[in-house]
Structure formats: structure tokens, C-alpha cells
């Protein structure tokens, strides 16, 4: 862990304190927090942060809803088809992210795609619609591809949470005359709080670091650039190691903040004891 995690983080933090371009290593100069000042005063960083946050929030919320629905289906399916159903639902998650991104790109591309012809009856969709030439349509495809691929992962985590809900509680609530929605809201979901927190935390951290889909579909064009792509371009394309390291450190701090908010919001003790209401 020290070799593959702590050292790269500390090295990135150290490099972020220097004006350091890989093509001119001899001009390396210590500037302290200068790189952070440049980044935080640049509107591009805040725009990319907003796009990243939007993708994260939308994908997590939609995947929680769809994943919970899939978990209910898998949990209530007949034993004869339960294994096949779970396998079929998990197929998208088994596909490599790059392959999935290319598949969605080719499906929506104006030249090779079939979406425009298949859904031409939907208002606003025509043969000349270029999904990747507009910010909102491009973000829609990017988020849809993420949701399609990773919802099975969320459903699997929530299915594990459903399995931990004591059956006697739901039976007692049903005997007392509770409706399906009342059982869901007052019995099932509160007892799944730990599983929901893990699902939200894992997915939010993954979505906030999204890179593959954006890089393949738009390469950050038309206002779709995210923080991971900004860090990549700064470090790899422009070879600004100091500035790119600063972007990476800020991205890491955002991930830490997400973890802190999730833990405080759900108030769950993952060792087994439940926290406050």
C-alpha cells in the first residue's frame, strides 16, 4: 500500500509545489502554492469541476433508483431463473469500460450510428442530429453509457443489503396492515442504510474520476471536459508536471470531501452498529 498508494500521492503533492515542465527539467523551480493559485483562479477548472459534479450526481441518483428496482426483481425472482437473471443483469458490468464507451459512441455517432434512424419518431431526433456536437446531448450520452454499465454493480450491492433485512420485520409490518410503500420506507430502506451508503460512496468516487467515456466520445470538446481529463492533458499532453500534479491533488481532495460527506450523511457504523436517525 505504501508503494502503490502513499508514495504516488506524496510525490504528486511534492511535485505540485514546483514549476516543473518535463521538457525543461533543469528549469525546475519551487513556487509553493503558486500552481494552486493559478488553477483556482482559472474559470476552466471550475467549469470542469461543475461538469464532473453534474455527471456524478446524475449518475449516482439514477443508478440508485434503477439499481434498487433491479435488486427487488432479482430478490423476488423464482429460484429456477434467479441465477440466470442475475448473470444477465451483470453482463454490462463485465464489459471493459473502453469497449463500452466505443460501443455507445458508434451507436450515437452521426456517421456510423443507428440511434437517429431507430428513434427518428422522437421529437428533436432526426438523421442530422450530431449528439457529440452539443454540450447537453453529449453529456446525455456519456451519462447514459455510465449508467448502463455500472447500474448492475449498484444493484448487486443493494441486493446484498436486501438479503440482510430480517424477514420477520417485513412480515410483522404486513400483518399490521402496512402498505408496500410503508414497508419499503419504514422497514426495508432503513435496514439497508449501510448497503446504500457503500453503493453511493463507491459509485460517487468512481463517477467523480470519470475519464474513459469522455476521452473517447468527445475528448472534452463542447464543454464536456472533466477534472480527470484536465489532469491528463496538463500532465501528459502539455508535460506540465507541476501544474498537472496540482490538479490531481485537488481531485484527490474532492474525493476525500465526498467520502466525508457520505459518511456524515448516512451516519452508519460499518462494523455493525447503526448510527443516529
Beta strands, then each sheet from edge to edge (+ up, - down):
strand 1: 18-19
strand 2: 29-30
sheet 1: 1+ 2-
end
